[in-house]
Amino acid sequence: MKVSDNTQISLPARNLIAILAAVAIGTMSYFEITSRLTSIETQLQLIDKDLDAANAFIEGVPKGDMVSPQIQELFMLVEFLANNVEKLKEQMELEIPMIQKNDMIIQFHEERIIDLEDKQNGNH
C-alpha cells in the first residue's frame, strides 16, 4: 500500500466525529490545566513575596531598622507606660506600711469607742 496525498481513506462519519471531539476535549483540557497552573503559580509567588516582606518587617522592628512614625510612637508609649507603672509600684510600696498603720489605728479607736459605750451604758 502506498501512502500519498491522494490516498483515499474511508472512515465512517461517526468515527470521524468521535476523533474530532476527543481532540477538541483534549485540547480544551490541556489549556484549562495550563491556565489553572499559571494562576496557582502566580498566587504562590505573590504569597511568597508577602511572606518575605512580613518576615523582613518582623525582623527589622526590634532592631530599629524599620523606623516609621507609628512604630516610634508605639515605642514612646511603651516607655511612658513602663515609667508610669514603675512610679505607681514605688508609690504603692511606700504607702502599704501607712495603710497597715492606719488600719491598726482605726481598729484601736473602734475598740476604745466600744469600751466607752459599754462603760456609759453600765455594762462594764
C-alpha positions in Angstrom: 0.0 0.0 0.0 1.4 3.4 -1.0 0.5 6.4 1.1 0.4 9.8 -0.5 -1.7 13.0 -0.5 -4.1 11.3 -2.9 -4.6 8.2 -0.9 -8.3 7.6 -0.1 -9.4 6.6 3.3 -12.9 5.5 4.0 -14.0 6.3 7.6 -17.5 6.3 9.0 -18.7 9.8 9.9 -19.4 8.6 13.5 -15.8 7.7 14.0 -14.6 10.9 12.4 -16.8 13.0 14.7 -15.7 11.0 17.8 -12.0 11.5 16.9 -12.6 15.3 16.4 -14.5 15.5 19.7 -11.7 13.7 21.5 -9.1 16.0 20.1 -11.2 19.1 20.9 -11.8 17.9 24.5 -8.1 17.0 24.9 -7.1 20.5 23.7 -9.5 22.3 25.9 -8.4 20.3 28.9 -4.8 21.0 28.2 -5.3 24.7 28.0 -7.6 24.8 31.1 -5.0 22.9 33.2 -2.2 25.2 31.9 -4.3 28.2 32.8 -5.0 26.9 36.3 -1.4 26.1 37.0 -0.3 29.5 35.9 -2.9 31.1 38.2 -1.7 29.0 41.1 1.9 29.7 40.4 1.1 33.5 40.4 -0.7 33.3 43.7 2.1 31.3 45.2 4.7 33.9 44.1 2.6 36.7 45.5 2.2 34.9 48.8 5.9 34.3 48.9 6.7 37.9 48.3 4.2 39.0 51.0 5.7 36.5 53.4 9.2 37.7 52.8 8.1 41.3 53.3 6.4 40.4 56.6 9.4 38.5 57.8 11.7 41.4 57.0 9.3 43.7 58.9 9.2 41.4 61.9 13.0 41.0 62.0 13.6 44.8 61.4 11.3 46.2 64.1 13.2 45.0 67.2 16.5 46.1 65.7 15.2 49.5 64.8 15.8 49.1 61.1 12.1 49.6 60.2 11.5 53.1 61.5 8.2 54.7 60.8 6.4 57.4 62.8 3.8 54.9 64.0 6.4 52.5 65.3 8.4 55.3 67.0 5.2 56.5 68.6 4.4 53.0 69.9 7.9 52.7 71.4 7.5 56.1 73.1 4.1 55.0 74.5 5.5 51.7 75.8 8.4 53.6 77.5 5.9 56.1 79.0 3.7 53.4 80.3 6.6 51.4 81.7 7.8 54.5 83.6 4.3 55.1 85.0 4.0 51.5 86.1 7.3 51.8 88.0 6.3 55.0 89.7 3.0 53.5 90.8 4.7 50.4 92.1 7.1 52.5 94.1 4.3 54.7 95.4 2.3 51.6 96.5 5.3 50.1 98.2 5.7 53.3 100.2 2.1 53.5 101.1 1.5 49.9 102.2 3.1 50.4 105.6 1.0 53.5 106.1 -2.2 51.7 105.2 -1.4 48.9 107.7 -0.6 51.5 110.3 -3.9 53.4 109.7 -5.8 50.0 109.9 -4.3 49.4 113.3 -5.2 52.9 114.5 -8.8 52.5 113.3 -9.1 49.2 115.0 -7.7 50.6 118.2 -10.2 53.5 118.1 -13.1 51.2 117.4 -12.2 49.1 120.4 -11.9 52.3 122.6 -15.3 53.5 121.4 -16.9 50.1 122.1 -15.3 50.2 125.6 -16.5 53.7 126.3 -20.1 52.9 125.1 -20.1 49.8 127.4 -18.9 51.9 130.4 -21.5 54.6 129.6 -24.3 52.0 129.5 -23.2 50.5 132.7 -22.4 47.1 131.2 -18.9 47.1 132.5 
